[in-house]
């Protein structure tokens, strides 16, 4: 159940970090930030940050259990 709660937190963290770094023109090196176009909207995204953020949130939620 904690993993399901952690996924939105990982999404928010990934979106915020990718938006800040990606909008400045940087790719973030190991973060692998890229711009995805969905219809006419731009979305900055990073899968490594999403996975790390979800794991971090899941660990914190498990500690609070």
C-alpha positions as semicolon CSV with decimal commas, in nm:
position;residue;x (nm);y (nm);z (nm)
1;X;0,000;0,000;0,000
2;X;0,290;0,236;0,073
3;X;0,424;0,192;-0,279
4;X;0,095;0,311;-0,425
5;X;0,114;0,618;-0,202
6;X;0,478;0,679;-0,301
7;X;0,422;0,688;-0,680
8;X;0,249;1,031;-0,686
9;X;0,522;1,172;-0,462
10;X;0,787;1,039;-0,702
11;X;0,596;1,195;-0,993
12;X;0,585;1,536;-0,823
13;X;0,954;1,524;-0,734
14;X;1,056;1,418;-1,085
15;X;0,838;1,679;-1,252
16;X;0,966;1,961;-1,029
17;X;1,335;1,876;-1,067
18;X;1,310;1,812;-1,441
19;X;1,117;2,135;-1,494
20;X;1,372;2,344;-1,306
21;X;1,681;2,188;-1,466
22;X;1,536;2,120;-1,812
23;X;1,388;2,465;-1,865
24;X;1,737;2,614;-1,816
25;X;1,863;2,419;-2,117
26;X;2,056;2,152;-1,930
27;X;2,013;1,776;-1,976
28;X;2,115;1,706;-1,617
29;X;2,391;1,458;-1,702
30;X;2,309;1,135;-1,517
31;X;1,951;1,255;-1,459
32;X;1,873;1,212;-1,833
33;X;1,616;1,490;-1,847
34;X;1,431;1,517;-2,176
35;X;1,141;1,716;-2,317
36;X;0,834;1,516;-2,413
37;X;0,569;1,676;-2,631
38;X;0,214;1,564;-2,566
39;X;-0,010;1,728;-2,827
40;X;0,087;2,095;-2,798
41;X;0,214;2,074;-2,439
42;X;0,574;2,033;-2,325
43;X;0,660;1,810;-2,033
44;X;1,009;1,782;-1,885
45;X;1,070;1,433;-1,749
46;X;1,339;1,211;-1,599
47;X;1,289;0,840;-1,537
48;X;1,593;0,800;-1,305
49;X;1,465;1,082;-1,079
50;X;1,116;0,930;-1,081
51;X;1,246;0,587;-0,977
52;X;1,476;0,734;-0,709
53;X;1,205;0,968;-0,579
54;X;0,950;0,688;-0,561
55;X;1,200;0,467;-0,378
56;X;1,285;0,746;-0,136
57;X;0,918;0,820;-0,063
58;X;0,844;0,449;-0,026
59;X;1,129;0,411;0,223
60;X;1,011;0,707;0,429
61;X;0,653;0,577;0,429
62;X;0,776;0,233;0,537
63;X;0,970;0,391;0,825
64;X;0,655;0,568;0,944
65;X;0,457;0,245;0,941
